[in-house]
Amino acid sequence: MAVIYAFVLAVFIYRSIKPSQIMGILTDTAVMTTIVMLIIGASSVLSFVLSFTGLPQAISSLMLGISDNKIVILLIINLILLIVGTFMDMAPALLIFTPIFLPVVKNLGMEPIQFGIMMIMNLAIGTITPPVGSVLFVGCSVAHLPVEDVIKQLLPYFLAIVAGLLLVTFVPAFSMWLPGVLGLL
C-alpha cells in the first residue's frame, strides 16, 4: 500500500515522475528484487545444507566446549554477529546464522524471542558500521555528506546502541516484557 501511495503521489500529485520514466523504474525494481530473492534463495539452500549436515549441532557443542559461562558465549555470539552484520545483508545473515546459533542459546536457557531480538539488533548495528555499512553509505549518499564526518557524529550513538544491545542480551525483561504483556508467552 505504501508503494502504491508513493507512486500515486509521485506521478499525479507532485509530478516528479514522468510517465515515460515508469517503465525504467519498474525494470530497475524488478532487477533489484531479483537480486534480493536470489540472495535469499541461496542462503535458504545454505541454511538447509547446514542443518542437514549437522553443522549447527557441531558448532553448538564447540561453543559450549569453549566455556560454560553464559556471558562469555553470548559475548562471542554478539561479536560474531556484529562482524557478520558489517559485511553481509541482514536477510541472508538471519537465514544462515539462526540455525547455527539457536541451538547454542537454547542450551543456555535463552528464549528464542530474546535471541531473535538480539540477532536483529546485532545485524542492524552492522548495517551502519564501516567498512561496508550499506545503510550508512546510502544515507551519506542521499544527504551528500562524507562518511568520515558522519561517523564522528555517530560515535556517541554507537555507544548507546551497544549498551541497548547488551541490555537486550543479558536482561531478558527488556525483550520479553511486551510478549508477556500481550499474552504471547
N, C-alpha and C positions, 0 to 999 in steps of 0.2 A: 504494500500500500504506500509506503514511504517513497519508493522509487517512482511509482505512478504519479503520486502527488508532486514530486520534484520535477518530473518530466512535464507535467501539465503546466506547472509554474514557469519552467524554463522556456517552453515553446510558445505558450499562449499568453501568459501574463507579462513576464519580463522580456520576452523575445530575445533571449541570449543565445538560443539555439535556432538556427535556420532550418527549415525543412530539408534543405539539401544536405545538411550535416547528419541527419538522423541515421542514414544507412551506415555511415562510417562509425558512428558511436555504437550502433548495435553490433557491428563487426568487431570492434575493439573489445566490447563487453563479452562477446562470445569467445574470443581468443583468451581473455583473462580468465573467464570461468572454466574453460577447457584446461588451462594450465593448473588451476587450483584443484580441479577434480582429478586430474592425472596424479598430482602430488598426493592427494588424499587416498586415491585408489592404490598407489604404490605403497604408501605407508600402511594401509589396511592389510595388504598382502604380506608385508614385512612383519606386521604385528601377528598375523595368523601363523606365519612360519616360526616366529619366535616362541609363540605359545605351544605350537605343535612339537617343537624340538625340546621343550622343557627348559629353555634358557632362563625364563623368569624365576623358576624354582631354584636353578643353579645360582643365579645372582642373589636371590634371597638367602640361600644358605651361605654364600660367600660373605655377604654384608653382615649377616648375623654372626658369622665367624670372626669378623674383624673386631667387633666389640659387642658386649652385652648391654652397653649403655644406650638407652633410647635416645638421649640427647645427641650423642656422637653420631649415631646412624642418621637421625633426622637432619643434622647439620650437613652430613655428607650428601644426602639426597638433595637438600636445598642447594648446595654448591653445584652439584651436577646439573640440576635443572636450570639454575641461573646461567651457567655456561652454555648449555644447550639452547636456552632461550635467546641468547645473543646471536647464535649462528643459524637457527632453524625456525621456520614459521611455526606458529602455535598449533595449528590443526594436526600436521604430521607428528609433531613432538608429542602431543597428547596421545595420538593413536599408537605411537611406538613405545613410549615410556610408561604409560599407565599399566599395561600388563606386566611390565618388569618390576615396577616399584610397589604396586598394590599388594602383592603377597607379603612383601617385607613389612609394610606399615600395618597390615592386618596382624602379623605376628607380634608387632609391638603394641597392639591394642588400640591403634588409632582408627577412628571411624572413617569409612570411605568418603563421606561428605566433607569432613575436615581435610582429608588428603586431597580431594578434588579442588577445594578452595586454595590449599597451599600450592598445589601444582599450577593452577591458573595464575596465581599471583607471581610465582617464580617466572613463568614463561612470559607474562605480561611485562615484568621488570626487564626481561631480556630484550623486548621489542623497543625499549627506549634507551638501551645501553650500547655504546660503541663496542666493538668496531663495526658490527653490521647494523644493529638497531634500526630496523626498517621503518618503524613509526617515527622515530627521531628524525631520520633523514627526510621522510616525506613531509613532516611538519616544518622542518627547516626550509625545505624547498618551497613549500606553499607560502611561508612567511618571508622568503627571500633573506634569510639570516644564515650566517656561517655557523656550522655545527659547534665550533670551538667556543663561540660566545654563548650559545645556548647551554652547553654542558656546564660552564662555570655557574650559570644561574640555577641550574637544576640540582647541583650538589646537595644543598640542604634538603631538598625534596627527596632525593635518593635515600638519605639517612632516615627520613620519616617513613618512606615506603618500606625500607628494610626492617625498621622497628615494627611496623604493622605486620610484615611477613613473619617475624619472629613471634609476635603475639598470636597470630593465627596458628603457627606451627606448634607452639608449646602451651597455649592456653585454650583448650577446646571450647570454652564458653564463647569465645569471640566468633567462632564459625558455627557453633551448634545451637546457639540460643534461638535464632529465628526458626529453624526447622522444628525445634522443640515447642516454641510458642504456637506454631501453626499446626501442631499435632502430627508432624510427619515422621517422628521418631518412634 
